[in-house]
Amino acid sequence: MPIKTIIEPFRIKSIEPIRRTTHEERQKLLEAAGYNLFLIASKDILIDLLTDSGTGAMSTEQWAAIMRGDESYAGSPSFERFRNSVQTIFGYRHVIPTHQGRAAERILFNVMCKKGDIVPNNTHFDTTRANCEFVGAEALDLPIPEAREPQRHHPFKGNMDVVRLAETIEHAGAKRIPLVMLTVTNNSGGGQPVSMENIRAVKTICQRHGIPLYIDACRFAENAYFIKLREPGYAGKTPREIAREMFSLADGCTMSAKKDGMANIGGFLCTNDDILAQQEKDLLILTEGFPTYGGLAGRDLDAIAVGLNEALEEDYLNYRIVSTAYLGNHISKEGVPIVQPPGGHAIYLDARAFLPHVPPAKFPGVALACALYVEGGIRAVEIGTLMFGEHATMDLVRLAIPRRVYTQSHIDYVIEVILEVWQKRAQIRGLELTHQAPFLRHFTARFKPAEVEEVKEV
């Protein structure tokens, strides 16, 4: 009889102590931070699920690669290893390193977009939307209808609505659409994957109108593994083969290597267009650095070169997907509303269903994230009305699981805390903004509790 238990496909070689705080300490820390978990020091967090970006544990091979890092300003062998790794997986002619994904987005939109343009996406994430809107373009979300129903099961809820894409191009005109993007997996939509069939359909529409297709590739390996598990015809293919097919359908990509690059910093921008690549490198030199380091140390380039390949290992991907689902399945079994099915890198609590007595204007996602911190020292992040304002169709709380950091007992603790908050949900109050920035306000916003009389009983 085969063994069913999925174990971590690694051994722990180094540890970092984490500090416990009391309920009273956390309440005071939260008040001092203006009820914004971004503004609480990491030393005061017990389980940090704020993001999986740059928070993973690197492997022995990555640490060994760091020691090989060459810090030459131009033409470093570290860049050659980095470029070779990216090109082998992604297949693009030009590989432009950046210090992280948002830098790649900024360069891409500054070169390709102008005021009045429209950039369709299955769902833009926060920095993607901000960089698009900063140059005066409209960041248009075109998720499939099922993506807006958190409890509904669909194998590829990250898909783009190709009918609406075709209608948008027909109505606006191809000249107003400099590029179309697909985010894999769809982070804002609950970490849901995009099918190969959908990528191919989007490419067909783009090709018909002469519009380039770009992939936001942050979690490309997880997306490839979901395709292997769920899409007919791909069970016998490796994640590497599936990833290569995905990228062959696009004209370029942006990437935060802090996700499926398994590194603590870094990113890149890829294209097959020689003219665009030169324009992008010119802008890179102005703000990031020379095109063979792009704002990164040579050691970081080497760590990414190794990490991209480790992210495609099937043992790792199986552990990653199964362990994330473990959290989601345990809490949903007890009635906790989550985005279904569980995503690859995170579980998303449906804050509107969790706190039906807190209206979106009172930020139920932020209120729920704060309750998780006070109850058990867990830091999560709101993805909803605070992050996206008028563009928010859901209020979610993302529990993003760092790669190779926490064990099952940590996740069991997270489950226990969530269920405790679930039992106390009627006591949770909404929040009111006291400060907000004009862009990406969720990073620095501050709040106060909403007035008691404005909060309805469950």
PEBEL-V861661 format. One record per backbone hydrogen bond with DSSP energy under -1.0 kcal/mol. CO is the residue of the C=O (numbers start at 1). NH is the residue of the N-H. E is the energy in kcal/mol with one decimal. If there is no record, write none. Layout:
co = (CO | CO)
nh = (NH | NH)
e = (E | E)
This chain:
co = (8 | 22 | 23 | 24 | 25 | 26 | 27 | 28 | 29 | 30 | 31 | 34 | 36 | 37 | 41 | 42 | 47 | 49 | 59 | 60 | 61 | 62 | 63 | 66 | 76 | 77 | 78 | 79 | 80 | 81 | 82 | 83 | 84 | 85 | 86 | 87 | 94 | 96 | 98 | 99 | 100 | 101 | 102 | 103 | 104 | 105 | 106 | 107 | 108 | 109 | 114 | 117 | 119 | 120 | 121 | 125 | 126 | 127 | 128 | 129 | 130 | 132 | 133 | 136 | 138 | 140 | 142 | 144 | 145 | 146 | 149 | 150 | 156 | 159 | 160 | 161 | 162 | 163 | 164 | 165 | 166 | 167 | 168 | 169 | 173 | 174 | 176 | 180 | 182 | 184 | 185 | 186 | 186 | 187 | 191 | 192 | 193 | 195 | 196 | 197 | 198 | 199 | 200 | 201 | 202 | 203 | 204 | 205 | 206 | 212 | 213 | 214 | 215 | 215 | 216 | 217 | 218 | 219 | 220 | 221 | 222 | 223 | 224 | 225 | 226 | 227 | 231 | 234 | 238 | 239 | 240 | 241 | 242 | 243 | 244 | 246 | 247 | 251 | 252 | 253 | 254 | 255 | 256 | 257 | 258 | 259 | 266 | 267 | 268 | 269 | 270 | 271 | 273 | 274 | 275 | 276 | 277 | 278 | 279 | 280 | 281 | 282 | 283 | 284 | 284 | 290 | 290 | 293 | 297 | 298 | 299 | 300 | 301 | 302 | 303 | 304 | 306 | 307 | 310 | 313 | 314 | 315 | 316 | 317 | 318 | 319 | 320 | 321 | 322 | 323 | 324 | 325 | 326 | 327 | 328 | 329 | 331 | 332 | 337 | 345 | 347 | 348 | 349 | 349 | 350 | 351 | 355 | 359 | 360 | 362 | 363 | 364 | 365 | 366 | 367 | 368 | 369 | 370 | 371 | 372 | 372 | 373 | 377 | 377 | 379 | 381 | 383 | 384 | 385 | 388 | 389 | 395 | 396 | 397 | 398 | 399 | 403 | 407 | 408 | 409 | 410 | 411 | 412 | 413 | 414 | 415 | 416 | 417 | 418 | 419 | 420 | 422 | 424 | 425 | 430 | 432 | 435 | 440 | 441 | 446 | 446 | 448 | 451 | 452)
nh = (10 | 26 | 27 | 28 | 29 | 30 | 31 | 32 | 33 | 35 | 34 | 447 | 39 | 40 | 44 | 45 | 379 | 400 | 63 | 64 | 65 | 66 | 67 | 69 | 80 | 81 | 82 | 83 | 84 | 85 | 86 | 87 | 88 | 89 | 90 | 91 | 271 | 269 | 267 | 266 | 104 | 105 | 106 | 107 | 108 | 109 | 110 | 111 | 112 | 113 | 117 | 138 | 140 | 181 | 142 | 129 | 130 | 131 | 132 | 133 | 134 | 137 | 136 | 116 | 119 | 121 | 161 | 147 | 148 | 149 | 152 | 340 | 159 | 144 | 162 | 165 | 166 | 167 | 168 | 169 | 170 | 171 | 172 | 173 | 176 | 177 | 118 | 214 | 216 | 219 | 187 | 191 | 192 | 190 | 344 | 186 | 158 | 199 | 200 | 201 | 202 | 203 | 204 | 205 | 206 | 207 | 208 | 209 | 211 | 180 | 251 | 182 | 217 | 254 | 184 | 220 | 260 | 223 | 224 | 225 | 226 | 227 | 228 | 229 | 230 | 231 | 234 | 237 | 242 | 243 | 244 | 245 | 246 | 247 | 248 | 249 | 250 | 272 | 215 | 270 | 217 | 268 | 259 | 263 | 54 | 262 | 257 | 98 | 255 | 96 | 253 | 94 | 277 | 278 | 279 | 280 | 281 | 282 | 283 | 284 | 285 | 286 | 287 | 288 | 289 | 293 | 294 | 296 | 301 | 302 | 303 | 304 | 305 | 306 | 307 | 308 | 310 | 311 | 313 | 317 | 318 | 319 | 320 | 321 | 322 | 323 | 324 | 325 | 326 | 327 | 328 | 329 | 330 | 331 | 332 | 333 | 336 | 335 | 350 | 401 | 399 | 339 | 351 | 397 | 354 | 355 | 358 | 362 | 363 | 431 | 367 | 368 | 369 | 370 | 371 | 372 | 373 | 374 | 375 | 376 | 378 | 377 | 46 | 47 | 49 | 398 | 396 | 388 | 389 | 391 | 392 | 351 | 383 | 349 | 381 | 347 | 57 | 411 | 412 | 413 | 414 | 415 | 416 | 417 | 418 | 419 | 420 | 421 | 422 | 423 | 424 | 425 | 427 | 428 | 450 | 448 | 446 | 443 | 445 | 434 | 435 | 432 | 454 | 455)
e = (-1.3 | -2.4 | -2.0 | -1.9 | -2.5 | -2.5 | -2.1 | -2.3 | -1.4 | -2.7 | -1.5 | -2.5 | -1.8 | -1.3 | -1.9 | -1.9 | -2.3 | -2.1 | -2.3 | -2.3 | -2.1 | -2.0 | -1.3 | -1.2 | -1.3 | -2.2 | -2.2 | -3.4 | -2.4 | -1.9 | -2.4 | -3.0 | -2.0 | -1.5 | -3.5 | -1.1 | -1.5 | -2.4 | -1.7 | -1.7 | -1.2 | -2.2 | -2.4 | -2.2 | -2.5 | -2.7 | -2.2 | -1.9 | -2.5 | -2.1 | -2.0 | -3.0 | -1.8 | -2.8 | -2.9 | -2.7 | -2.4 | -2.6 | -2.0 | -2.8 | -2.0 | -1.7 | -1.5 | -2.3 | -3.1 | -2.0 | -3.1 | -1.7 | -1.6 | -1.6 | -1.6 | -3.4 | -1.6 | -1.5 | -1.1 | -1.9 | -2.3 | -2.2 | -2.5 | -2.3 | -2.2 | -2.6 | -3.0 | -2.2 | -1.6 | -1.5 | -3.0 | -3.1 | -2.8 | -1.8 | -1.3 | -1.6 | -1.3 | -1.6 | -1.3 | -3.5 | -2.0 | -2.1 | -2.7 | -2.1 | -2.7 | -2.4 | -2.2 | -1.9 | -2.5 | -3.0 | -1.9 | -1.1 | -2.8 | -2.2 | -3.3 | -1.7 | -1.0 | -2.0 | -2.5 | -1.8 | -2.5 | -2.1 | -2.4 | -2.1 | -2.2 | -2.0 | -2.0 | -2.2 | -2.6 | -2.3 | -1.6 | -1.6 | -2.3 | -2.8 | -2.3 | -1.8 | -2.4 | -2.3 | -1.5 | -1.1 | -1.2 | -1.3 | -1.8 | -2.8 | -2.9 | -1.9 | -1.6 | -2.0 | -3.1 | -2.0 | -1.3 | -2.4 | -1.8 | -2.7 | -1.5 | -2.4 | -2.4 | -1.7 | -1.9 | -2.7 | -2.3 | -2.1 | -1.8 | -2.3 | -2.3 | -1.1 | -1.6 | -3.4 | -2.3 | -2.5 | -3.2 | -2.0 | -1.7 | -2.0 | -1.9 | -2.2 | -2.1 | -1.6 | -2.6 | -2.6 | -1.9 | -2.2 | -1.5 | -2.4 | -2.7 | -2.0 | -2.7 | -2.6 | -2.6 | -2.5 | -1.6 | -2.1 | -1.9 | -1.2 | -1.8 | -3.3 | -1.7 | -1.8 | -2.3 | -1.7 | -2.0 | -1.8 | -2.7 | -2.6 | -3.1 | -2.4 | -1.2 | -2.0 | -2.4 | -2.8 | -2.1 | -2.2 | -2.0 | -2.6 | -2.3 | -2.4 | -2.2 | -2.4 | -1.8 | -2.0 | -1.6 | -2.5 | -2.3 | -2.2 | -1.2 | -2.7 | -2.3 | -1.3 | -2.3 | -3.1 | -2.3 | -3.3 | -1.6 | -2.2 | -1.7 | -1.8 | -2.9 | -2.9 | -1.8 | -1.5 | -2.6 | -1.7 | -2.6 | -1.7 | -2.0 | -2.5 | -2.0 | -2.2 | -2.6 | -2.4 | -1.7 | -2.4 | -2.5 | -1.7 | -1.0 | -1.0 | -2.1 | -1.5 | -2.6 | -2.0 | -1.8 | -1.5 | -1.9 | -3.1 | -1.5 | -3.0 | -1.4 | -1.6)
